[in-house]
Amino acid sequence: MPMSETFARMVVAALWILWLLVWVLSARNVKRARWREPLQSQIRHRVPILLAAFLFAAGGTLPAPLTARCLPHGAWIAALGTAMVAAGLGLAVWARMSLGPNWSAIVTLKDDHSLVRSGPYRWVRHPIYSGILLGWAGTAFVIGEWRGVLSFGLACAALVYKSRVEERRLLQAFPEYDAYRRETAALVPFVF
């Protein structure tokens, strides 16, 4: 593996660790939950995410077809992937800060929950998921192996499912959410 790809993998790992640290620390100042997503529903998105993360972390312990290259080696691919991770995780943090005390790791309704439409929520309804998926795609680019493609697919399935659970709950809680949903993309601005 060329040195620039090795360096990119180290930077990407550091970005994910930093993001996780910010995520854990910022989870302390949130409102009390009034309703929580049932465990059975949580399992439907948590298991694929954990499996997707395992695919990134396991590397050489996986079967050869999963660790075969699907992208050519190249400094530009490593740089593009690293930039995608930085941008995606930055978007997720910005969205998390925009939610403030309304945020939760699972789908919840909080006491005095408010519908946030500022920050990145002006353009997408689920910018945290958008940012995480952009970071996931960037990680797959840096790795350049089929396991990255599979991992990204699992992450997409998990977060699309979770966004649908969230949408159903928000439609019940906020009458204005239906109009917001019609005006704002779910994950990709102006597209999806």
N, C-alpha and C positions, 0 to 999 in steps of 0.2 A: 504494500500500500504506500503510495507517495506521501511524503512528509506533510504536504498541505492537507491531505485528507485526514491524516492522523491528528494534526492540529485542529482541524474543523471538528472532528469527533470529540476532542477534549473541550473545545469551546461550547459545543452543543450540550454536552453533559453538564458543564458548569452552568449554562443558562437554565436548563431544566431544574437543577438543584437550587439555584437562586430563586427561580419562580416558585418552587415548592416551599421554600422558606418563607417567602412573602405571603404565600397562600395560607400557610399555617399561622403565621403571626397575625395576619389581618382577620382571621376567623374569630378572634377573641372579642371583638366589639360589635356584636350583632344583636338584633332584637330577638326576643323569645319567640319560639315557634308556636303558632296556634294550631296548625295542621302539618303533618309530615307525610311524605310519600310512603306508602306501605312497603315493607321489606321485600315482598315478592317483586314489586315493580323496580325497586332499587337493584335487585340482583340482575335484572334483565339488561341494565346498562353497566353495572359495575364489573360483572364477569368479563364481558368483551373488552372493556378498557384494561382490566388487569392482564388479560391474555395478550392484548396488543402491547402493553408495556413489557411483558415478559419477552415477547419476540424481539424487542429492541435490546433488552438487557442480556439475553441468553447468548447471542452471537454464535461463536464457534461450537457451542454444544448442540446446535440444531442440526437436523438432517441437511445433507449437501444441497438438495434442490432449493431449500429456503435461504441458504447462504450464497447461492450463485449470484453473480452480478447481473443486474438488469439495466444498469446505467454504466456508461464507460467511465474509466478513471479520468479525473480532470479537476484541476484547481478551480475552474469556473463553476463546476457543478457543486463542489464543496463550498465555495463562497456563496453561491445562490442559496443553497440549503441553509447555511448558517444565517444568512440575512433573513430568510423566511422564518426561521426559529425565533430570532430576535424580534422581528416585527410581530409575529403571532403572539408570542408570550407577552410582549409589550401591550398589545391590544387587549389581551385577556386581563392584565393587571389594571389597565385604564378602565375597562368595563367593570371590574370588581370594585375599584374605588368609586366609580359612578353609582353603583348600587348602595354603597355605604352599609348601614346596618340591616338593610333588607336582604343581604346576601346569605346564601346557605349552600353547602356542598351537595345537599340533596334537595329535591323539589319540596318546598315548604311554603306556607303562608305564615307571615309573622304578625305579631300584635302590631296594630297601626301600620300595616304593610301599605306601601305606596307604589304606584306604577311609575317607574323611572323611564323617562323619554329623553334624557339629556346625555351628553357625552356621546359615546359610540352608539347608544340606543336610539339616536336620531336616524341612523342609517340601517341598522339591523336589530332584530328583536333578541338575538342570542349572540352578542359579540364575544362573550367569554368562550362559547363553543367555537365560534368562528376563529378566534385567536388560537385556541388549543389545536384545532384542526390544521391551521396554517403552520403552527409549530411542528405538528406531527408530520405533515407533508415535507417540511424542511428537513426533519430528522431522517425521513425515508430517503430523501435526496442525498444527504451526507453519507448515509450507510450504503446506498446504491445497490442493495440486494433485494431479492424477492421477498424476504421477510419484512422489509419495510413497506412494500406494497400491501401485503396481507395485513400488517399491523395498522396501516392507514385505513384500510377497508373496515376492519373491526372497530376502530375509533369512530369512523363516520357512522356506522350502524348504531353504535352505542349512543352517540350524542344526538343523532337524529331522533332516535327513540325517546331519549330523555327530553328533548325539546318539545316533542309532541305531548308527553305527560304534562310538562310545564304549561304548554298552551291550553290544554283542557282546563287546568286548574285556574289559570289567569282569566280565561273566558268566564268562568263561574264567579270569580271574585270581583272582577272589574268590568262593568258594562261597556266602558270606553275601549276595552281591549280589542274588540272586534274591529272597530275603525282603525286602530293602530296597526292591527294585523294586516288589514287591506292596504294600508299606506306604506308599510315598511317590510323590507325583505327579511326572511327568516335567518339566513346565514351569510349570504353573499350580497353586498349592496347592489341594488338594481337588477339582480339576477334571480336569486333563490332565497 
